[in-house]
C-alpha cells in the first residue's frame, strides 16, 4: 500500500519545552504524619512525599491510598469522594493496552466509547463526558499501558482542584516514576488480531545515595490489525528523571512521546432504514477490496488510501520543596504538543433530515452516498503551570490540612490548524439521481462502482478550513483553596473549599464551591456526602468562532464505605444526582456546507438535563492468592422537559448504560499439579439500549447492550536465574460486537505473551 509523502511539519525534530516557574499556595489532606524512610543501606534518610501514593502498599487489586480529588495521598476509606482504582496488577491481568478498555471492563456504567478524532480517548461518567488528567494535570488524552502505574477514577464532584472537570467525574493516569530499586522488565506478545508488540521498563539509580533516579518505559507495535488492510506502526517512549537535592528538595522531569502511522478507523456507519424503531442499513465509503461491510469484520469504512501520521510529545517538570516541618511547596509546569496529518474522507447521504417530524427515508435503491476526500494537518500546543502550598498541622484534638493553589493555561498562536477538501465535491442535501459527480453512488450499485481513487495531490485542493488557535496569554490565573479537617479521634473527616475559575472565551469567571464530610459509625463502616458546583466551557462555534454558552451544573453524592475482616472485604455504595444546563448535543440535522468549504455549528444546547442513580463496588481478597473485584451501576440520565425540541423531552443521554455489572478475579495455585499456575477472568455487562448518537435526530444504539468476557492462564517459572511469566489470554471471548465512536469494537482475540524481570 502506498501512502502520501509526509510533509515537512511531520519531520520536524522534537521541540524544546517552554518552562515557567511561579509561586503559589496549596493546602491538602494527609491522615498521618510524615515518617522517615530509608532508601537502602548506606544511603541518607529521605521523607515520603505527601503528594504521592506508595504503590508498594497496594494489596492485589485493592488500593489503600488515592491522590485524585485531594492532590495528596489520602486513605480511600477516609475520603468523602467516590474513587475507584485500576492498579498495575489489575491492568496487567486484563490485557488491555488502552485505558478506555480497562475502565469500561472494571467500572460498571462506563461504556467503551472508542476513540475520537486523532485517536484520543474519551470517557462518559454518569451521563457526562469526563475530564482526563495525567499525574493530576490535563493532557491530550492518549495512553499506553507501558507507562502507567495506576488509573484513578473519581466520580462525581471534584471541581475545586481541577476547575474544568465535568460533573460526572475525572480519570487520572498516574505514570511510573523513578524509584530507588533497580528494575528491568522485558515483555513480548503476539495477538491474533493486532500482531506483535514489545514492551520494556528500565529503572536505575544513576548516582550514589540515590540522588539521581532514572526510568525509561516504552512499547512498540508493528503489524496488521483486525480491520482488513490496516497496518499500524506505533512507538511509545516515556523517560523520566528525579533529582533529589538533599532531604528537602526533589526535581522530576517527565517526557512522553508517541508516533503512530498507518490507516485508521475514522469513518462511522450511517443507519438510514429503520425497522421496529432500530437501524438496519449500515452505510459507509465502501470499495470492492474491503467488500462493503466486510461481513463479519464490520469494517467501519476505511478506504485503501486512508492514512494518518500522529506525533505527540509532552514535557512535565515538578519541583517539590519542604519549606518547614509543616509547609511544603509543589510546582508543576507542562508543555503538551501534538501534530496530526491525515488523509481520509467523509461520507454523507443525499437525503438530509432537516426537520423533527415526517422525515422521509428513501429505500436502498434511492439512497445516494456522497463521499468527500479531505486532508487535514492540525497542530495543537497546550501549556500549563500550577503552584501549590500545603500546610499541615496536628494537635491532640484534630488534624488540619490546608491546600491553596494557583494555575493557568495558554495556547500559543503560532500553531494553526487547516484542512483541504478534494475539488468538485458532491453537493450535500440534494438528491442527484444522474450521479453526475464522481463522489456519489447508489447503495444498490455493485461494490465495484462505489470505489474511486481521488487525486492525492492535496496541495492543489481547496481550503476547507483555516483557523488560527486563539492566543491566550497567561492572563488571570485560576485560584483554589481547600480545607481538610479530621477530628473526633479520626472519625470525622470534613472537606471544603472554593475555586475561582476563569473562562476566557466568555470573558467571565465563576466561583466553584465544594463541601463534603465522612463520619465513621463503627470500625470499618462510614457514611459520607459531598456537594459541588461545576462550570464548563463549551468552546467556540466551528465556522464563526463565537463563544458557546457556559454549561453549569450542581451535583451531590451520598453513601457508605466499608472495610471489614482485616480489609479482606471492602467497598462502597453511593447514590448520586446531577443537574446540568447547556449540555452540548451533536445535531446531525444542522447543515454542513462542504461544497462551499464551510462548516456551520452542528451543536445544539439543551436547557437542562439530569442524571441520577446508584453505584456500588466490592473487593474481596481473603489472601494474596485470591483476588476479586465487582461493581454495579444504575444510571438514569435524560434531557429535561423544556427543550425547544419537544421530541427531546425525557430522551436518554448518549453513551449511558442504564444498568451495568462488572466482575473480575484470579486465583494463584501454590501447590499440587497446578502449582505456579494462575487462572483469572471476568466480564463486563452493560444493558441497553445504549445510544451512540443523539437519540432524537439519529437513533444509533446498542439496543441489547454489551457483554464482554476476558480470561487468562499464567505460568510462572524461574529460568536462567530470572523470573519468567508465560501468559495465554483471551479478550472478548463472547465475540460481542457493538458500535463505538469510530466503528465497531475489536472481535474475539487471543494473546500469547512472555515477560521476564531482573
N, C-alpha and C positions, 0 to 999 in steps of 0.2 A: 504494500500500500504506500503510495506516495503522498507526502504532506507538503503544504506550502513552506517555503523557506522562512525561518524566524526573522523577525525584524530586529534592528539594532538595539531597540529598547530591551528586548529579552536577553540579549547577550551582555548587557551592562553588568560589570562586576558588582559585588556587594558594596552597598553604600556605607558611609560612616554614620555612626549614631550621633544624634544631637542630644546632648545631655544638659539637663538643667538641675540646679540644686536650690532648694528653697527651705525656709524654716516653716514650722507649723506645730500644731498641737494635736495630741491624741490621748484619749483615756479609754481603758478597756477593762475586761474582767479576767482575773485568774482566781482559781479556787484553792490555790496552795502557794505558799511562799517559795520563791526561787531557792533551789538547793544546788550545792556544788556538784559537779560531775567531772570525773577524771576521764581523760581520753586514752589512757594506757600507761604502762609502766614507764617512768622516767619523763612523763610529759607534765606540763603545767595544768593546774586546775582551771576549767572554764565553767561558765554559768549557763544553764539551759535558757534558751530564748523563749520568752512568753509568747512570741509571735509564731512559733512553730509547734506542731504536734510531734510527739515522739512516736514514730511509726513502729518502733520496736515493741510498743505497748499493745499493738493490735493482737487479738487472740482469734486465730482463724478468720472467719468472716466478720467478726464483731470488732467494732472500733469504739474506744472509750472517749477520746477527745476529738473536738472539732475546732476549726478556725473560721469557717464561713458564718457570717452573720454577727460575729463578735470581733474578728481580726486577731484574736489571741486564743491560745489553747484553753478550751473550756470543756469540762466533763459534759458529755451529752445528756446525762441524767439530770444535770443541774441547769440546763439552758431552756428558757421558755420559747424555744424555736423548734419547728418540726424539720429535723435534718436527718437525712439518710446518707450512708457512706458505702461506696463500692471501693473496697481497698484492693491492694495489689494481688492478694491471694485469690480473691473472687474474680478479679479482672482476668487473671491468668487462666483460671479454670473454665470460664465460659467461652474462651477462644474468640473474642471479638477484638478487632484492631481499632474500631472506631467507638467513641464514647456514646454516640446516639444509640447504637445497637445494644451496648452494655446497659445503659439506663433503661431502655424500653423493656429489657429482659428481666431486670431486677426490681423495678419500681412500678407497681401497679398503677394504672391510669395514665401512664406516659407512653404514647404511641411512638413507633418508629416513623418519624416524619420524612426520612430520607435526607436528601441533600438539596440545598438551594443552588442558585447560580454561583459559579466558581467553586463548587464542591464544598461550600460551607455547611456547618451543622446547625440544626435548629431544634428547639425543644418546646413543647406545649405542656404547661402545668396548670391544672385546674381551669382549663379553657383559654388561657392566655399565653402568648409566646414568652418564654423566659429569657433572661439575660445570661450571658456566658462570660465567665471570668477565667483567667489563668493566674494562679497564685494571688487571687484577690483583685486582679486588675483586668479591666475589659480588654478583649483582644479579638482577633479576626476569625475565631470560631472554626478552626480546623484542628484535628488531633490525630495522634498516632500513639498506640498504647505503649510503644517502646520507651517513651519519655515520661510516662505518667505513673506516679506513686499511688495516688488515690483520687477518687472523684467524690466531692461532697455536694449533695442535692438538698438545698434549703428551700422548702416550700413555704408559701405564704409571705407575710410581711417581713421584709428585710431591707427597707429603703434607706435607712439612715446612713449606713456606711457606703452605699454604692450609688444612691441617687437615681440613676436611670433604670433601676431594676423594675421589671414588671411585677404586678401584684401576685402572680401565680407562683413565682419562685425564681431561683437562680442556680446555675450549675458552676461549680468552681473546680477547675482542673489543677490539682496540686502536683507539680512536677518533681522528678527525682533530683535531689540536691546532693552535693558532695558530702561525704562522710569520712570519718577517721578510719574506717575499716576497709582494707583493700578488698576489691571485688572484681572479678572478671566473669562475665556471663556471655555465652555464645548460644544462639538458637537458630536452627534451620527448620523450615516447614514446607510441606507441599500440600496444596489444597486442590481438590478435584475441579473446582470451578474458578479459582483465582490464581493458580500457578504457584511459583516458588516465591519464598520470602526468607530473607536473612535478617537477623536482629542481634544487636550486641549491647552490652552495658559494661563500661570500664570505669573503675573508681580507684584513685590512688592519692595518698598524701604525697606532696611534692617536696616539702621542706620538713626538717626535723621539728619536733614539738608540735606537729600538725598545724603549723602556721599558714600553710597554703595547701588547699584541698582541690582536687580536680576530678571531674566526672564527665564522661562522654557517652551518650546513648545515641542509638540510631537504628535505622531499618532500611532495607532495600527490597522492593518488589518489582518484578520484571517478568511479565507473562500475560497470556491470554486471560480473559475473564469469562464469566458465564454468558455474557452477551456476545453473540457471534460476530466475528471480525473486529472485535475490540481488544487491543493490546495496550496495557498501561505500564509505564515506566515511572516508578515513584521512589524518591530518595528523601529520607528524613534524617537530620542531624541535630543534636542538642548538646553542645558543650557548655559547661558551667565551671566557674572558679569561685572559691571562697577564701578570702584572705583574712586571717584572724590577727588583728593588730593589738595583741595583748588580751587581757581578760575582759576588757570593757567594750571593745570595738570590733566589728566584723563588716567586711565589704564583699558582696556577692555579685558577680556578673554572670548573666544567663543569656545565651544566644540560641535561637531556634531557626532552623532553615528547612524549607521543603521545596522540592521541584518535582512537578508532575507533568508528563507529556503523554499524548495519545488521544484517541477518540473518547467521547464521554457521553453519558446518558442525560442529555439536556431536554429532549422533547418529550412532552406528555401525550397520553392518549386523549382523544376527544370523543365523547359519547353523545350521539345525537338522536338515535332512535330509542324510545323508551318503551319498555314492556313491564306492565304491572308496577309502574312507578319507578323502575330501575333502568339504568342504561344497559344497552346490549350491543351497540355497534362501535367498536374502537376504531378510530381513525388516526393516522399519523403519516409522516412522509415515508412512504414505502419505496422499495425497489426490488427487482427480481432476485438480487443476490441475497437479500435478507428474507425474502419470502413473505412479505406482508407482515402480519403479526408474529411471524416466525413460530407459529403454532405454540408449542409448549414453552418455548423460551420467553414468550411475552416481551419481545424486544420493544423498548419504548420509542423506536423510530430513529435510530442512528443511521444516517446515510454513510456510504463508504468514504465520503470526503469530510465528514465531521472531524474536527481536530481541535486540540487545545494545548496550551503551554502555560502552566501556572508557576510563578515564583512567589514565595512568601518568606519573609525574614523578620525577626523580632529581636531587638536588644532590650535588656532589662538590667538595671542596676539597683541594688538595695544596700543601704547603709544603716546599720544598727549600732546605736551608741548608748551605753548605760551611763547616764549623767550622774546620778546619785543612787543610793540604795533604793529609793522609791520612785525614781524617774527614769524613763527610757525614751529614746528618740528613734523613730524609724522613718527613713526617707526612701521613696521609690520613684524612679524615672523609667519610662518605657518609650520605645520608638518602634512602631509597627508599620511595615511596608508590604504591599502586595502588588503584583503585576499580573494581569490576566490577558492573554491573547488567544482568541478562539474564533473559529470559522464553523458555522453551522447554518441552520435555517429554522424559521418559524413556520408553522403550518396552521392555517385557518380554514374555515368553511365558508362557502359562498352565501350560505343562509345565516343571517345575523338575528339574534334575539334582541330586539330594540324596545320591547315593552314587557309589562308584567303579566299580561293576560292574552289569551287567544294566540299563542305563539305557534306558528305553523312550522312543523319539522318535515321536510320532504322525505320521500322514500329513498333508499340507497341509489336507485337509478338516476335520481335527480340531485344528489349531493355532490358538490364540487369541492375539491381540495385546492387551497391556494397556498403554495409554498414560496417563501421569500428567503433566499440566501442572505445571511448577514455576516459581517466581520466586525469584531469588537476588540479594542485594545484599551484596557482600563487599568489605570494606576491609582492606587489609594495610599495615603500616608496619614498615620494617626500618631499623635504624640500625647504623652500623659505624664503628670507628676502628682505626687501626694507627699505630705509630710505629717507625721503623727507624733504626739507626745502622750505617753502612758504614765499615769500617776497611780501608784498602788500603796494603800495604807491598811494596816490591820491592827485592831485592838482586841481586848478580851471579849468585846461585845459584837463587833461587826468587822467585815472586810469590805473595803471600798476600792473600786477600780474605775478610774475616770479616763475617758478617751476623747481627745479633741483633735481635729484634723482639718487640713485644707487640701483641696485637689483642683486640678484644672486640665482641660484638654484643648488641643487645637489641630486643625487640618491644614497643613501647608498648601499653598495655592499653586505651586509650580508643577504639580502633577495633575494633568487633566484626563478626562475620560472621553472617548469618542467611539462612534460606530458607523459602519457603512452598510448600505444595502445594495443588492445587485440591481443593475439598470433594468428598466421596463418591468417592474413588479406588477403582479396582477392586482386589480382593484378589489378592495375588500368591501363587502356589503352589497354587491350587485351580482346577480346570477348571470353568468355568461355561458350560455349553452353552446356557443360556437367554439369554445376552447381556443380562442384566438391567442391567448397568452401561453407561452411555454411553461408557465408556472402553475397551470391549472390542469386538473384531471378529474374525471368522474370516478366515484367509488366503484362503479360497476365495470370500469375498464380493466383489461388484463393488467397484471402487475408490471409487465414489461413496459407498459405505456405510462406508468406512473413515475418512472425514473428518468431523470435528466442529469446531465453533468454540466454545471454552470461554468462560466468563465471565471477562473480563480484569481485573476489579476485584480484583487480587491482595491489596489491603489487607484484604479480607474472608476470605482463605484461611487455613486453619490453619497454625500454625508447623511447619515441617518440622525445622529445627534452628536453634538459637541458641547460639552458642559464643563467649564472650569469649576472645580470644587471651591465652595465659598471659603474664604480665608478667615479663620477665627484666630485672632491674636489671643494671648492668654487671658486678657480682659479680666472680668470679675471672676474670682475663684469661688468654688463651692465650699461651704463650711459645714462641719458636723460636730456634734457634742453628744456623748452618751455617758450615762452613769449606770454602773452595775454594783448592786449592793447585796451582800449576804449577811444575814443576821439570824437570831434565834437559834444559836447552835448550828448554823449552816443549814437550817431547814427552810428558810425563806430566801428566795433569790428574786431581786427586782431589777428590771432592765428598762431604762427610759432614755429619751433623748430627742434631738431635733436636728434637722439638716436644712440648710439654706441652699437650694438648688437653682442654678441659672439655666434658662432655656433661650439660647441666643437667637434661634430662628424667629422666636416670637418677641424678643426683647423684653422678657419679664422673668421674674423669679418666683419660687414657691417655697413655703416653709412646710417641711415634711416631718410631722411628729410620729413618735412610736412609743408605746408603753406596753410592758409585759411583766408577768410575775409567775413564779413557780413556788409551790409550797409542798413540803414533804409531809404527807399524812402519817405515814409509817415508814419504817426502814424499807427502802426499795420501792415505795409507792408514792407518787407525787401527782398533783393536779397543776395545770398551767393554763394561762390565757395570754394572748397578745393581740394588739390592735395597731394599725398603721395606716397612714395615707401615702399614696404614691402618685406621682405625675410623670407622664412620659411624653416626649416629643414624637409626633408622627412624621417628622421630616418635612420635605417640601414637595410640591407637585412636580411631576416629571417634566412637563412641557414648559410651564410658565415660571417654575421655581419660586412659587409663592408659598408662604408658610401654611401648613395644615393646622387644624385646631389641636390644642393640647388635650391629651387624654388624662383624666384624673380618676382615681379610684380610692375606695376605702375597703379594707379587708380585716378580718379577725379570725383567730383560731382559738379553740379551747379543747382541752383533752387531758389525758392521763399518760404518765410514763411509769414503767415498772422495770425493776431489776431484781430478780429473785433467785434463790437457791445458789448463792455464791456466784451470781452472774451467769448461771447456766441457762436461764430463761430471761430474756429482756425484750423490750419493745415499747410501742406507744399506740394510742388510739386518739384520733383528732376529728373534730367537726369544724368545718370552715365555711365562710361566706364572704363573697367579694362582689361589690357593685362598682361598675366601671362606666364612664361616659366616653363618648367619641371613640369607640372601638373601630379601628380601621378594618374594612372589609373589601377584599378584591371583588370588583363587579365586572364580569365579562360583558355586560350589556353596554358598557361605555365604548365609545368609538375610538379606534386607533387608526389614524390616517397614515398608514405606512406608504401609500402611494405618493404622498406629499413629503415623506421623510420626517413626519412629526408624530409625537405621541402625546395625546391628551392624558389627563389624570384618570386612571382606571380604578380609583379607590373611593369608596363612599364611607360615611361615618354614621353609625347608629347612635341615637341619643343616649341609650342606656342598655347595659347588659348585666346579667347576674350569673354567678356561679356559686353553687353550694354543694356540700357533700360530706362524705365520711372517708377517712383513710386510716389504715391500721398496718402495722408491721410487727413481726415477731422473729426473734432469733433464738434458736435452741442449740446449745453446744454443751452436751454433758461431759465431753472430754475432748482432748486435742485431736483425736482421730475421727470424730463425728461432728460435722458442721451442717447447719440447716438454717435457711432464711426464707421467710414467706411474707407476702404483703397483699393487701386488698384495698380497692378504691371504688367508691361510688360517686359519680360526678353528674350533676345536673347543671349544664351551662347553656344559657339561652339569651336571645335578644329579647328585651323587654317590650311590652306594648308601647306604642308611641312613635315607632319608626315611621318615616314618611312612606315607606312601602308596607301596606298592611299585611302583605303575604309574608313579611319577615317576622311578624309578631310571634313570639314564642318559638322561633326557629332555633335549632341547636347550633352551637358554635362549632367551628371547623376543628378537626383533629382532636376530638374529645371522646374517648371511650366512655360510654355510660357506666360500664362496670368492668373491672379488671382484677385478675389474680396473677400472682407470680409465686413460684416455688423453686428453690434450688438447694441442693445439698450434696454431700460426698461422705464416703467412709473409707478410711485407710486401714488395711489389714496389716497387722504386726506379727502374726503367727499363722501356722497352718499352711496348706498348699497355696493359698493366695497371699502369702507373706510378700511384702514390698509392692503389692498392687493397691491402687486406689480407684474406686468406682464413683462416678458422680454424674449428676444430670438434673434436669428440671424443665419447667415450662413457663410460658407467659401466655395468658389467655385474656384477650380483650373482647368483650361482647359488643356487637354492633347495634344499629348502624353507626359507623364512624365516617363522618363526611370529610372528603378530601378538599372540596371546593365549596363555595357559597351554596348552601342547600336550597336557597330560593331561586337563584339565577342559573346555577349549573350543578344539579344534584348528583355529583360523583361521590360514591360512598363505598366503603367496605361493609356491605349490608349485614353480613354474617359475623363481622368482627374478624379477629385473627387468633390463631392458635399455633404457637411455635414451641418446638421441643428440642432441647440440646442434651448431649450426653458425652461422656469421655471415659476412657480407661487409661491408667498411667502405671508404668512400671519403673521403679526407682532402683538404681544399681550403683555399685562402686566399681568403676573401670579405670585402670591405669592411674590409680590414686586420685580419681576425680569423681565427683557426684554427677551422675547422668540420669536424666529422665527421658523416657520414651512415652509419647502420648499418641493415642488414636482417638480423635474426637469427631462427633457428627453435629452439625448445626442445621436447624430447620428440618429435623428428621420427619416431621409430618408433611413436608413439602407444601406448606401452605403459602399461597401466592396472594399478595394484596397490593393495592395501589399505595404509592408513596409520592412524594414530591420529586418528580423526575422519572417516574416509571414504576415498575414492579420491583419488589424485593427479590434478593437472590433465591435460587431454589435450594433443594437439599444439597448439602456439601459434606465431604469427609476430609479431615485434615490430619496428616501424619507429621509429627514433629519430634525433634530430638534437641535436648538442651543440656549443657554442661556448665558447671560453675567451679571456679577455683580462685 
